[in-house]
Amino acid sequence: MRSASNWRSSSLQARPVADAGPLPQALDLASVERWAIERALSLARGNKAEAARLLGIGRRTLYDKLGGA
């Protein structure tokens, strides 16, 4: 079993962002958050539980941010 510190370092590996698409024009928090959620959903191929894991938030939190979608 991996220790918590090993898990964090392995799960938070940097990923290339060159293919992340353009950032929103407005860099307000809501726009950047929406961009990050859309990117995570794309990387997770629509799997909301995996997208939440990539973002480091709970699945319920992701659903709330999506407006219950």
Chimera marker file (.cmm) of the C-alpha trace (Angstrom):
<marker_set name="trace">
<marker id="1" x="0.000" y="0.000" z="0.000" r="1" g="1" b="0" radius="0.5"/>
<marker id="2" x="1.307" y="3.447" z="-0.884" r="1" g="1" b="0" radius="0.5"/>
<marker id="3" x="1.669" y="6.092" z="1.771" r="1" g="1" b="0" radius="0.5"/>
<marker id="4" x="-0.411" y="9.249" z="1.490" r="1" g="1" b="0" radius="0.5"/>
<marker id="5" x="2.583" y="11.301" z="0.374" r="1" g="1" b="0" radius="0.5"/>
<marker id="6" x="3.474" y="8.782" z="-2.348" r="1" g="1" b="0" radius="0.5"/>
<marker id="7" x="-0.146" y="8.711" z="-3.514" r="1" g="1" b="0" radius="0.5"/>
<marker id="8" x="-0.269" y="12.495" z="-3.750" r="1" g="1" b="0" radius="0.5"/>
<marker id="9" x="2.970" y="12.759" z="-5.682" r="1" g="1" b="0" radius="0.5"/>
<marker id="10" x="1.974" y="10.046" z="-8.135" r="1" g="1" b="0" radius="0.5"/>
<marker id="11" x="-1.597" y="11.269" z="-8.626" r="1" g="1" b="0" radius="0.5"/>
<marker id="12" x="-0.645" y="14.916" z="-9.071" r="1" g="1" b="0" radius="0.5"/>
<marker id="13" x="1.798" y="14.337" z="-11.897" r="1" g="1" b="0" radius="0.5"/>
<marker id="14" x="2.039" y="17.285" z="-14.245" r="1" g="1" b="0" radius="0.5"/>
<marker id="15" x="0.264" y="16.775" z="-17.520" r="1" g="1" b="0" radius="0.5"/>
<marker id="16" x="0.916" y="18.655" z="-20.738" r="1" g="1" b="0" radius="0.5"/>
<marker id="17" x="-1.451" y="21.559" z="-21.201" r="1" g="1" b="0" radius="0.5"/>
<marker id="18" x="-0.548" y="22.376" z="-24.793" r="1" g="1" b="0" radius="0.5"/>
<marker id="19" x="-3.681" y="20.559" z="-25.955" r="1" g="1" b="0" radius="0.5"/>
<marker id="20" x="-5.862" y="22.024" z="-23.197" r="1" g="1" b="0" radius="0.5"/>
<marker id="21" x="-7.433" y="24.527" z="-25.537" r="1" g="1" b="0" radius="0.5"/>
<marker id="22" x="-7.427" y="28.257" z="-25.136" r="1" g="1" b="0" radius="0.5"/>
<marker id="23" x="-8.132" y="29.800" z="-21.769" r="1" g="1" b="0" radius="0.5"/>
<marker id="24" x="-11.311" y="31.863" z="-21.614" r="1" g="1" b="0" radius="0.5"/>
<marker id="25" x="-10.958" y="35.502" z="-22.631" r="1" g="1" b="0" radius="0.5"/>
<marker id="26" x="-12.113" y="36.689" z="-19.219" r="1" g="1" b="0" radius="0.5"/>
<marker id="27" x="-9.894" y="35.336" z="-16.473" r="1" g="1" b="0" radius="0.5"/>
<marker id="28" x="-12.495" y="35.677" z="-13.748" r="1" g="1" b="0" radius="0.5"/>
<marker id="29" x="-12.734" y="32.701" z="-11.395" r="1" g="1" b="0" radius="0.5"/>
<marker id="30" x="-16.032" y="31.406" z="-12.796" r="1" g="1" b="0" radius="0.5"/>
<marker id="31" x="-14.688" y="31.330" z="-16.369" r="1" g="1" b="0" radius="0.5"/>
<marker id="32" x="-11.442" y="29.598" z="-15.438" r="1" g="1" b="0" radius="0.5"/>
<marker id="33" x="-13.310" y="27.102" z="-13.230" r="1" g="1" b="0" radius="0.5"/>
<marker id="34" x="-15.697" y="26.283" z="-16.075" r="1" g="1" b="0" radius="0.5"/>
<marker id="35" x="-12.736" y="25.831" z="-18.443" r="1" g="1" b="0" radius="0.5"/>
<marker id="36" x="-11.042" y="23.469" z="-15.971" r="1" g="1" b="0" radius="0.5"/>
<marker id="37" x="-14.230" y="21.430" z="-15.530" r="1" g="1" b="0" radius="0.5"/>
<marker id="38" x="-14.754" y="21.156" z="-19.284" r="1" g="1" b="0" radius="0.5"/>
<marker id="39" x="-11.113" y="20.105" z="-19.731" r="1" g="1" b="0" radius="0.5"/>
<marker id="40" x="-11.360" y="17.485" z="-16.991" r="1" g="1" b="0" radius="0.5"/>
<marker id="41" x="-14.582" y="16.105" z="-18.476" r="1" g="1" b="0" radius="0.5"/>
<marker id="42" x="-12.878" y="15.898" z="-21.852" r="1" g="1" b="0" radius="0.5"/>
<marker id="43" x="-9.856" y="14.072" z="-20.414" r="1" g="1" b="0" radius="0.5"/>
<marker id="44" x="-12.200" y="11.734" z="-18.508" r="1" g="1" b="0" radius="0.5"/>
<marker id="45" x="-14.262" y="11.105" z="-21.654" r="1" g="1" b="0" radius="0.5"/>
<marker id="46" x="-17.395" y="12.371" z="-19.927" r="1" g="1" b="0" radius="0.5"/>
<marker id="47" x="-16.926" y="10.291" z="-16.773" r="1" g="1" b="0" radius="0.5"/>
<marker id="48" x="-17.916" y="12.758" z="-14.052" r="1" g="1" b="0" radius="0.5"/>
<marker id="49" x="-16.448" y="10.728" z="-11.180" r="1" g="1" b="0" radius="0.5"/>
<marker id="50" x="-13.078" y="10.610" z="-12.960" r="1" g="1" b="0" radius="0.5"/>
<marker id="51" x="-13.293" y="14.315" z="-13.861" r="1" g="1" b="0" radius="0.5"/>
<marker id="52" x="-13.921" y="15.145" z="-10.191" r="1" g="1" b="0" radius="0.5"/>
<marker id="53" x="-10.904" y="13.036" z="-9.221" r="1" g="1" b="0" radius="0.5"/>
<marker id="54" x="-8.737" y="14.873" z="-11.753" r="1" g="1" b="0" radius="0.5"/>
<marker id="55" x="-9.897" y="18.199" z="-10.351" r="1" g="1" b="0" radius="0.5"/>
<marker id="56" x="-9.368" y="17.114" z="-6.761" r="1" g="1" b="0" radius="0.5"/>
<marker id="57" x="-12.984" y="17.731" z="-5.791" r="1" g="1" b="0" radius="0.5"/>
<marker id="58" x="-15.833" y="15.478" z="-4.771" r="1" g="1" b="0" radius="0.5"/>
<marker id="59" x="-18.257" y="14.106" z="-7.341" r="1" g="1" b="0" radius="0.5"/>
<marker id="60" x="-21.150" y="15.884" z="-5.588" r="1" g="1" b="0" radius="0.5"/>
<marker id="61" x="-19.221" y="19.172" z="-5.766" r="1" g="1" b="0" radius="0.5"/>
<marker id="62" x="-18.702" y="18.681" z="-9.497" r="1" g="1" b="0" radius="0.5"/>
<marker id="63" x="-22.426" y="18.027" z="-9.979" r="1" g="1" b="0" radius="0.5"/>
<marker id="64" x="-23.224" y="21.195" z="-7.997" r="1" g="1" b="0" radius="0.5"/>
<marker id="65" x="-20.823" y="23.226" z="-10.139" r="1" g="1" b="0" radius="0.5"/>
<marker id="66" x="-22.455" y="21.793" z="-13.274" r="1" g="1" b="0" radius="0.5"/>
<marker id="67" x="-25.863" y="22.859" z="-12.006" r="1" g="1" b="0" radius="0.5"/>
<marker id="68" x="-27.021" y="19.318" z="-11.284" r="1" g="1" b="0" radius="0.5"/>
<marker id="69" x="-26.322" y="18.174" z="-14.846" r="1" g="1" b="0" radius="0.5"/>
<link id1="1" id2="2" r="1" g="1" b="0" radius="0.2"/>
<link id1="2" id2="3" r="1" g="1" b="0" radius="0.2"/>
<link id1="3" id2="4" r="1" g="1" b="0" radius="0.2"/>
<link id1="4" id2="5" r="1" g="1" b="0" radius="0.2"/>
<link id1="5" id2="6" r="1" g="1" b="0" radius="0.2"/>
<link id1="6" id2="7" r="1" g="1" b="0" radius="0.2"/>
<link id1="7" id2="8" r="1" g="1" b="0" radius="0.2"/>
<link id1="8" id2="9" r="1" g="1" b="0" radius="0.2"/>
<link id1="9" id2="10" r="1" g="1" b="0" radius="0.2"/>
<link id1="10" id2="11" r="1" g="1" b="0" radius="0.2"/>
<link id1="11" id2="12" r="1" g="1" b="0" radius="0.2"/>
<link id1="12" id2="13" r="1" g="1" b="0" radius="0.2"/>
<link id1="13" id2="14" r="1" g="1" b="0" radius="0.2"/>
<link id1="14" id2="15" r="1" g="1" b="0" radius="0.2"/>
<link id1="15" id2="16" r="1" g="1" b="0" radius="0.2"/>
<link id1="16" id2="17" r="1" g="1" b="0" radius="0.2"/>
<link id1="17" id2="18" r="1" g="1" b="0" radius="0.2"/>
<link id1="18" id2="19" r="1" g="1" b="0" radius="0.2"/>
<link id1="19" id2="20" r="1" g="1" b="0" radius="0.2"/>
<link id1="20" id2="21" r="1" g="1" b="0" radius="0.2"/>
<link id1="21" id2="22" r="1" g="1" b="0" radius="0.2"/>
<link id1="22" id2="23" r="1" g="1" b="0" radius="0.2"/>
<link id1="23" id2="24" r="1" g="1" b="0" radius="0.2"/>
<link id1="24" id2="25" r="1" g="1" b="0" radius="0.2"/>
<link id1="25" id2="26" r="1" g="1" b="0" radius="0.2"/>
<link id1="26" id2="27" r="1" g="1" b="0" radius="0.2"/>
<link id1="27" id2="28" r="1" g="1" b="0" radius="0.2"/>
<link id1="28" id2="29" r="1" g="1" b="0" radius="0.2"/>
<link id1="29" id2="30" r="1" g="1" b="0" radius="0.2"/>
<link id1="30" id2="31" r="1" g="1" b="0" radius="0.2"/>
<link id1="31" id2="32" r="1" g="1" b="0" radius="0.2"/>
<link id1="32" id2="33" r="1" g="1" b="0" radius="0.2"/>
<link id1="33" id2="34" r="1" g="1" b="0" radius="0.2"/>
<link id1="34" id2="35" r="1" g="1" b="0" radius="0.2"/>
<link id1="35" id2="36" r="1" g="1" b="0" radius="0.2"/>
<link id1="36" id2="37" r="1" g="1" b="0" radius="0.2"/>
<link id1="37" id2="38" r="1" g="1" b="0" radius="0.2"/>
<link id1="38" id2="39" r="1" g="1" b="0" radius="0.2"/>
<link id1="39" id2="40" r="1" g="1" b="0" radius="0.2"/>
<link id1="40" id2="41" r="1" g="1" b="0" radius="0.2"/>
<link id1="41" id2="42" r="1" g="1" b="0" radius="0.2"/>
<link id1="42" id2="43" r="1" g="1" b="0" radius="0.2"/>
<link id1="43" id2="44" r="1" g="1" b="0" radius="0.2"/>
<link id1="44" id2="45" r="1" g="1" b="0" radius="0.2"/>
<link id1="45" id2="46" r="1" g="1" b="0" radius="0.2"/>
<link id1="46" id2="47" r="1" g="1" b="0" radius="0.2"/>
<link id1="47" id2="48" r="1" g="1" b="0" radius="0.2"/>
<link id1="48" id2="49" r="1" g="1" b="0" radius="0.2"/>
<link id1="49" id2="50" r="1" g="1" b="0" radius="0.2"/>
<link id1="50" id2="51" r="1" g="1" b="0" radius="0.2"/>
<link id1="51" id2="52" r="1" g="1" b="0" radius="0.2"/>
<link id1="52" id2="53" r="1" g="1" b="0" radius="0.2"/>
<link id1="53" id2="54" r="1" g="1" b="0" radius="0.2"/>
<link id1="54" id2="55" r="1" g="1" b="0" radius="0.2"/>
<link id1="55" id2="56" r="1" g="1" b="0" radius="0.2"/>
<link id1="56" id2="57" r="1" g="1" b="0" radius="0.2"/>
<link id1="57" id2="58" r="1" g="1" b="0" radius="0.2"/>
<link id1="58" id2="59" r="1" g="1" b="0" radius="0.2"/>
<link id1="59" id2="60" r="1" g="1" b="0" radius="0.2"/>
<link id1="60" id2="61" r="1" g="1" b="0" radius="0.2"/>
<link id1="61" id2="62" r="1" g="1" b="0" radius="0.2"/>
<link id1="62" id2="63" r="1" g="1" b="0" radius="0.2"/>
<link id1="63" id2="64" r="1" g="1" b="0" radius="0.2"/>
<link id1="64" id2="65" r="1" g="1" b="0" radius="0.2"/>
<link id1="65" id2="66" r="1" g="1" b="0" radius="0.2"/>
<link id1="66" id2="67" r="1" g="1" b="0" radius="0.2"/>
<link id1="67" id2="68" r="1" g="1" b="0" radius="0.2"/>
<link id1="68" id2="69" r="1" g="1" b="0" radius="0.2"/>
</marker_set>
